[in-house]
Amino acid sequence: MVSTYYPPHHLGGDATFVSYVSRELARRGHEVHVYYNSRAYELFRGKEQRASDAGQSDGIVKHLYHSRTARFDPVLALSLGMWGKAEAELRRVVKEVQPDVMHWHNTRGLIGRIFTVDQTKNFYTVHDYTPICPKSSLMKPGMKLCDDPRWCTTCVMSRGKPPQLWRIRGNRVIHYPNDLRIIAPSKFVAEKLRNEHVPVNHVLRGFVPDVGAGLTRVSQSGDSIMYMGLLEPHKGLMTLLDAFVRSKDSQGFKLHIIGEGSMRSSLLKRVHKLGLENRISIPGFLSNEQIAAIRGNAAAHIVPSIWYENAPAVALEAMSCGIPVIASEIGGLPEIVTEEAGSDLFAPGNVEQLAGLIVKTWTERDNLGIRRVRARAEYERRFKPEVHISEYLRIINEHDPGT
């Protein structure tokens, strides 16, 4: 596995997914190595690298990229599209390990350009829109969706990010080696990339561990709704807050907004101004035990994103706990949030529709038990580790590295 980030040095769901797959493979007796750059995390979060992070744990061998200029390497890798020191170190690890499978993930800030290894099965899972968007999100400044990418360098620099010089002008779309097999976690992402002539070979949906298996107390009436994730504008949090305020006199839920991000302070101030501290909590990060307690009483998990979501793990985690999901009808979310799963969709940014669904969830709480069963059943059918790993190994076994 090759990834810029890996827990505990990670910023998002892509690295968490790499750890999930790695652990599941190791549990099944596979020898798993992970090459990543903990200094990239240090650059963004100011956390010091610990020497003990290298080596083997949970049956996984971790190889940390390191150099005397490691804190500057992520910026150079982003700007140049490659970084010789990181690539040379990775090639040394590959020569030593001689892997049967080389699986790339997000490599921004590590190497940039993906290379393949002869006599090895080479795969790449796209976790976002990096192959066609230097910002990786297909979002313009002002939180506007981008379906006709232009002036990409200006867009990137307007957000304080280093320019990706190697993608200027006609090089916006990344071209990958012919012997690389590309995997997308949703049909939506696959279509977006294929429309730009990026050859996606497989659609393989994500998974999450069965966090619902240990949920000992589950309310059949539900006294709250919840959001969990980054507190950032593209996640649609103002839509959620406005919908809750609009519907508050027609429903009696408490709202829990769990996570950290640039919006936390402004959200707290608005809740205080509205005088809703008794009904809306924004506690920041919580322990697993605290999250489990909230989930046990949740009637719905809200995913109000306004960007082209791929396959957010929080929706799958909610379903594993038997929590129906209410989500924006955007990106890959409609492939997860289905009527079969007891869930509902609304138009992105539509406050009135979301408010109506919150009220509907409150007035139909007598049916929550049925919706919980359907959400859990959909998780077991489509998003359990066994389902993903079985299909993942089938794809690997069918791939001939000589073609």
C-alpha positions as CSV (number, residue, x, y, z in Angstrom):
1,M,0.0,0.0,0.0
2,V,1.3,3.5,-0.9
3,S,-0.4,6.4,0.7
4,T,0.6,9.9,1.7
5,Y,-1.1,9.5,5.1
6,Y,-1.8,6.6,7.4
7,P,-3.2,6.5,10.9
8,P,-2.4,8.0,13.3
9,H,-0.9,10.5,10.9
10,H,-3.9,11.2,8.7
11,L,-6.3,14.0,7.8
12,G,-9.3,12.2,6.2
13,G,-11.2,9.1,5.3
14,D,-8.8,7.9,2.5
15,A,-6.0,7.0,4.9
16,T,-8.5,5.4,7.3
17,F,-9.7,3.2,4.4
18,V,-6.2,2.1,3.7
19,S,-5.8,1.0,7.3
20,Y,-9.1,-0.8,7.1
21,V,-8.1,-2.8,4.0
22,S,-4.6,-3.4,5.4
23,R,-5.9,-4.8,8.7
24,E,-8.5,-7.0,7.0
25,L,-5.9,-8.5,4.6
26,A,-3.4,-9.1,7.5
27,R,-6.2,-10.8,9.5
28,R,-6.6,-13.2,6.5
29,G,-2.9,-14.1,6.5
30,H,-1.6,-11.7,3.8
31,E,1.7,-9.9,4.3
32,V,0.9,-6.2,4.1
33,H,3.4,-3.3,3.9
34,V,2.4,0.3,3.9
35,Y,4.7,3.1,2.7
36,Y,3.6,6.6,3.8
37,N,4.9,10.0,4.9
38,S,4.2,11.0,8.5
39,R,6.0,14.3,7.9
40,A,3.2,15.4,5.5
41,Y,0.8,15.2,8.5
42,E,3.4,17.0,10.7
43,L,3.5,19.8,8.1
44,F,-0.3,20.3,8.2
45,R,-0.9,19.6,11.9
46,G,2.4,20.4,13.7
47,K,2.6,16.9,15.2
48,E,6.0,15.4,15.7
49,Q,6.9,12.1,14.1
50,R,7.5,9.3,16.6
51,A,10.2,6.8,15.8
52,S,8.1,4.0,17.1
53,D,5.6,4.5,14.3
54,A,7.8,2.6,11.9
55,G,8.0,-1.2,12.0
56,Q,5.3,-3.9,12.4
57,S,2.0,-3.6,14.3
58,D,-1.3,-5.5,13.8
59,G,0.5,-7.7,11.3
60,I,1.2,-4.7,9.1
61,V,4.8,-3.5,8.3
62,K,4.9,0.3,8.1
63,H,7.7,2.1,6.1
64,L,7.9,5.8,6.9
65,Y,9.5,8.0,4.3
66,H,12.1,10.2,5.9
67,S,14.7,12.8,4.8
68,R,16.5,15.8,6.1
69,T,14.1,18.0,4.2
70,A,11.0,16.0,4.9
71,R,8.9,18.9,6.1
72,F,9.4,20.7,2.7
73,D,9.0,17.6,0.5
74,P,5.2,17.6,0.5
75,V,5.2,21.1,-1.0
76,L,7.8,20.2,-3.6
77,A,5.9,17.0,-4.5
78,L,2.7,18.9,-5.0
79,S,4.4,21.6,-7.2
80,L,6.5,19.3,-9.3
81,G,4.3,16.2,-9.5
82,M,7.1,14.0,-8.4
83,W,9.8,13.9,-5.7
84,G,12.9,11.9,-6.4
85,K,13.9,11.2,-2.8
86,A,10.5,9.7,-1.9
87,E,10.4,7.7,-5.1
88,A,13.9,6.4,-4.7
89,E,13.1,5.3,-1.1
90,L,9.9,3.6,-2.3
91,R,11.7,1.8,-5.1
92,R,14.2,0.6,-2.5
93,V,11.4,-0.7,-0.3
94,V,9.7,-2.4,-3.3
95,K,13.0,-4.1,-4.3
96,E,13.4,-5.4,-0.7
97,V,9.8,-6.6,-0.3
98,Q,9.1,-7.7,-3.9
99,P,5.3,-7.4,-3.5
100,D,2.8,-9.4,-5.6
101,V,0.5,-6.4,-5.5
102,M,1.3,-2.7,-5.6
103,H,-1.7,-0.7,-4.5
104,W,-1.6,3.1,-4.7
105,H,-4.0,5.4,-2.9
106,N,-3.7,9.2,-2.3
107,T,-0.1,10.2,-3.0
108,R,-0.4,14.0,-3.0
109,G,2.4,15.4,-1.0
110,L,4.5,12.2,-1.2
111,I,5.4,11.2,-4.7
112,G,2.7,12.6,-7.0
113,R,3.1,10.6,-10.1
114,I,2.3,6.9,-9.9
115,F,4.7,4.4,-11.4
116,T,4.2,0.7,-11.9
117,V,6.4,-2.3,-11.2
118,D,7.1,-5.1,-13.6
119,Q,5.8,-8.6,-12.8
120,T,3.6,-7.0,-10.1
121,K,-0.2,-6.4,-10.1
122,N,-0.5,-2.6,-10.0
123,F,-3.7,-0.9,-8.7
124,Y,-4.8,2.6,-7.8
125,T,-7.9,3.5,-5.8
126,V,-9.1,7.0,-6.5
127,H,-10.5,8.5,-3.3
128,D,-11.4,11.9,-4.8
129,Y,-11.1,13.8,-8.1
130,T,-7.3,14.3,-8.2
131,P,-6.9,12.7,-11.6
132,I,-8.9,15.6,-13.2
133,C,-8.8,18.4,-10.6
134,P,-5.6,19.8,-9.0
135,K,-7.7,20.8,-6.0
136,S,-9.1,17.2,-5.9
137,S,-12.7,18.4,-5.0
138,L,-14.2,19.8,-8.2
139,M,-15.1,22.9,-6.2
140,K,-14.6,26.4,-7.3
141,P,-14.0,29.3,-4.8
142,G,-17.3,30.3,-3.2
143,M,-18.3,26.6,-2.8
144,K,-19.5,26.3,-6.4
145,L,-19.4,22.9,-8.2
146,C,-17.0,22.8,-11.1
147,D,-18.1,20.8,-14.1
148,D,-16.0,22.7,-16.6
149,P,-12.5,22.9,-15.1
150,R,-10.5,26.0,-16.3
151,W,-8.0,28.3,-14.7
152,C,-7.1,25.5,-12.3
153,T,-3.8,27.0,-11.2
154,T,-5.5,30.2,-10.2
155,C,-8.2,28.2,-8.4
156,V,-5.6,26.3,-6.4
157,M,-3.5,29.3,-5.5
158,S,-6.6,31.3,-4.5
159,R,-7.0,28.9,-1.6
160,G,-3.4,29.3,-0.4
161,K,-2.2,26.0,-1.9
162,P,1.1,25.6,-3.8
163,P,0.7,25.7,-7.6
164,Q,0.9,22.4,-9.4
165,L,3.2,23.5,-12.1
166,W,3.2,20.1,-13.9
167,R,-0.5,20.4,-14.5
168,I,-0.6,23.8,-16.2
169,R,-2.4,24.2,-19.5
170,G,-3.1,21.0,-21.3
171,N,-1.7,18.7,-18.5
172,R,-4.6,19.1,-16.1
173,V,-5.8,15.5,-16.6
174,I,-3.2,13.0,-15.3
175,H,-2.2,10.2,-17.6
176,Y,-1.5,6.9,-15.9
177,P,0.6,3.8,-17.0
178,N,-1.2,1.4,-19.2
179,D,-0.6,-1.5,-16.9
180,L,-2.2,0.3,-13.9
181,R,-5.8,-0.9,-13.0
182,I,-7.9,2.0,-11.6
183,I,-10.6,1.4,-9.0
184,A,-13.3,3.9,-8.1
185,P,-15.5,3.6,-5.0
186,S,-18.6,4.8,-6.7
187,K,-20.2,4.8,-10.2
188,F,-20.5,8.6,-10.0
189,V,-16.7,9.1,-9.6
190,A,-16.0,6.5,-12.2
191,E,-18.2,8.3,-14.7
192,K,-16.7,11.7,-13.9
193,L,-13.2,10.3,-14.6
194,R,-14.1,8.4,-17.7
195,N,-15.7,11.5,-19.2
196,E,-12.2,13.0,-19.0
197,H,-10.7,9.9,-20.5
198,V,-9.3,8.5,-17.3
199,P,-9.7,4.7,-17.7
200,V,-11.5,3.4,-14.6
201,N,-11.4,-0.4,-14.7
202,H,-13.5,-1.3,-11.6
203,V,-16.1,0.1,-9.3
204,L,-15.6,-1.3,-5.8
205,R,-17.6,0.2,-3.0
206,G,-16.0,1.0,0.3
207,F,-16.7,-0.7,3.6
208,V,-16.3,0.0,7.3
209,P,-15.7,-2.3,10.3
210,D,-18.9,-3.4,12.0
211,V,-19.0,-0.7,14.6
212,G,-22.7,-1.5,15.2
213,A,-21.9,-5.0,16.5
214,G,-20.8,-3.5,19.8
215,L,-23.7,-1.1,20.2
216,T,-25.4,-2.4,23.3
217,R,-28.1,0.2,23.8
218,V,-30.3,1.2,20.8
219,S,-33.4,3.3,21.3
220,Q,-36.4,2.4,19.2
221,S,-37.9,5.8,19.5
222,G,-34.8,8.1,18.9
223,D,-34.5,11.4,20.7
224,S,-31.8,13.0,18.5
225,I,-30.3,13.3,15.1
226,M,-26.6,13.6,14.4
227,Y,-23.9,14.8,12.0
228,M,-20.3,13.6,12.3
229,G,-17.3,14.7,10.2
230,L,-15.4,17.7,9.2
231,L,-16.9,21.1,10.1
232,E,-16.1,22.7,6.8
233,P,-18.3,24.7,4.4
234,H,-18.5,22.0,1.7
235,K,-20.1,19.6,4.1
236,G,-23.3,21.6,4.1
237,L,-23.5,22.4,7.8
238,M,-25.3,25.7,7.3
239,T,-28.0,23.8,5.4
240,L,-28.3,21.4,8.4
241,L,-28.4,24.2,11.0
242,D,-30.9,26.3,9.0
243,A,-33.2,23.2,8.5
244,F,-33.1,22.4,12.2
245,V,-34.0,25.9,13.2
246,R,-36.8,26.0,10.6
247,S,-38.3,22.8,11.9
248,K,-37.6,23.1,15.6
249,D,-41.2,24.0,16.6
250,S,-42.5,20.9,14.7
251,Q,-40.1,18.3,16.1
252,G,-38.5,17.6,19.4
253,F,-35.1,16.3,18.4
254,K,-31.7,17.2,19.8
255,L,-29.0,17.8,17.2
256,H,-25.4,16.6,17.8
257,I,-22.8,18.1,15.4
258,I,-19.6,16.0,16.1
259,G,-16.2,16.9,14.7
260,E,-13.7,19.7,14.3
261,G,-13.0,22.2,11.5
262,S,-12.9,25.9,10.6
263,M,-16.6,26.3,11.1
264,R,-16.9,25.2,14.7
265,S,-16.5,28.6,16.2
266,S,-19.1,30.3,13.9
267,L,-21.5,27.4,14.5
268,L,-21.2,27.7,18.3
269,K,-21.8,31.5,18.1
270,R,-24.9,31.1,16.0
271,V,-26.3,28.4,18.3
272,H,-25.7,30.8,21.2
273,K,-27.3,33.7,19.4
274,L,-30.4,31.5,18.7
275,G,-30.6,30.4,22.3
276,L,-30.6,26.7,21.3
277,E,-27.8,25.4,23.4
278,N,-30.3,23.1,25.1
279,R,-31.1,21.4,21.8
280,I,-27.9,21.7,19.7
281,S,-24.5,20.4,20.9
282,I,-21.2,20.9,19.0
283,P,-18.8,19.1,21.3
284,G,-15.8,18.7,19.0
285,F,-14.1,15.3,18.9
286,L,-15.5,12.6,21.1
287,S,-14.3,9.2,22.3
288,N,-15.7,6.1,20.7
289,E,-17.7,5.4,23.8
290,Q,-19.3,8.9,23.7
291,I,-20.1,8.5,20.0
292,A,-21.7,5.1,20.7
293,A,-23.9,6.6,23.3
294,I,-25.2,9.3,20.8
295,R,-25.7,6.7,18.1
296,G,-27.7,4.6,20.4
297,N,-30.3,7.4,20.7
298,A,-30.1,8.7,17.1
299,A,-33.1,8.5,14.8
300,A,-31.1,9.6,11.8
301,H,-27.6,10.5,10.6
302,I,-27.5,13.6,8.4
303,V,-25.0,14.0,5.5
304,P,-25.9,17.4,4.1
305,S,-22.9,17.8,1.7
306,I,-22.9,20.3,-1.1
307,W,-19.9,18.9,-2.9
308,Y,-19.6,15.7,-5.0
309,E,-19.2,13.2,-2.2
310,N,-17.5,9.9,-3.1
311,A,-18.5,7.2,-0.6
312,P,-18.3,8.8,2.9
313,A,-17.6,6.2,5.6
314,V,-19.8,8.0,8.1
315,A,-22.9,6.9,6.2
316,L,-21.8,3.3,6.2
317,E,-21.0,3.5,9.9
318,A,-24.5,4.8,10.6
319,M,-26.0,1.9,8.7
320,S,-23.9,-0.6,10.5
321,C,-25.5,0.8,13.7
322,G,-29.0,0.6,12.3
323,I,-29.3,4.3,11.9
324,P,-31.2,5.6,8.8
325,V,-29.3,8.2,6.8
326,I,-30.7,11.5,5.4
327,A,-28.3,12.8,2.8
328,S,-27.9,15.2,-0.1
329,E,-28.7,13.7,-3.5
330,I,-25.2,14.4,-4.9
331,G,-22.1,12.6,-6.0
332,G,-21.9,9.0,-4.9
333,L,-24.4,9.4,-2.0
334,P,-27.5,8.1,-3.9
335,E,-25.6,4.8,-4.4
336,I,-25.5,4.4,-0.7
337,V,-28.5,6.2,0.7
338,T,-31.4,4.2,-0.7
339,E,-35.1,3.5,0.1
340,E,-34.1,-0.1,0.7
341,A,-31.8,1.1,3.5
342,G,-34.7,3.0,5.1
343,S,-33.0,6.3,4.2
344,D,-34.0,9.6,2.5
345,L,-32.4,12.0,0.0
346,F,-32.9,15.8,-0.5
347,A,-31.7,18.3,-3.0
348,P,-28.2,19.7,-2.0
349,G,-28.6,23.0,-0.1
350,N,-32.4,22.7,0.0
351,V,-33.2,23.8,3.6
352,E,-36.9,23.4,3.2
353,Q,-36.6,19.8,2.0
354,L,-34.3,18.8,4.8
355,A,-36.5,20.5,7.4
356,G,-39.4,18.5,6.0
357,L,-37.5,15.2,6.3
358,I,-36.5,16.0,9.9
359,V,-40.1,16.6,10.8
360,K,-41.1,13.4,8.9
361,T,-38.6,11.4,10.9
362,W,-40.0,12.9,14.2
363,T,-43.7,12.2,13.3
364,E,-42.9,8.7,12.1
365,R,-40.8,7.5,15.0
366,D,-43.1,4.6,15.5
367,N,-41.6,3.1,12.3
368,L,-38.0,3.7,13.4
369,G,-37.6,0.1,14.4
370,I,-38.4,-1.0,10.9
371,R,-36.1,1.5,9.4
372,R,-33.3,0.5,11.7
373,V,-33.6,-3.1,10.6
374,R,-33.5,-2.1,6.9
375,A,-30.4,0.1,7.4
376,R,-28.6,-2.7,9.2
377,A,-29.6,-5.3,6.6
378,E,-28.3,-3.1,3.8
379,Y,-24.9,-2.7,5.6
380,E,-24.6,-6.5,6.0
381,R,-25.5,-7.0,2.3
382,R,-23.3,-4.4,0.8
383,F,-20.8,-2.8,3.1
384,K,-19.4,-5.4,5.5
385,P,-15.6,-6.1,5.4
386,E,-16.2,-9.6,4.0
387,V,-18.2,-8.3,1.1
388,H,-15.5,-5.8,0.1
389,I,-12.5,-8.0,0.6
390,S,-14.0,-10.9,-1.3
391,E,-14.6,-8.7,-4.4
392,Y,-11.2,-7.0,-3.9
393,L,-9.3,-10.3,-4.0
394,R,-11.4,-11.5,-7.0
395,I,-10.3,-8.4,-8.9
396,I,-6.7,-8.9,-7.9
397,N,-6.7,-12.6,-8.8
398,E,-8.2,-11.9,-12.2
399,H,-5.6,-9.4,-13.1
400,D,-2.7,-10.6,-15.3
401,P,0.3,-8.3,-14.7
402,G,1.5,-9.1,-18.2
403,T,-1.5,-7.3,-19.8
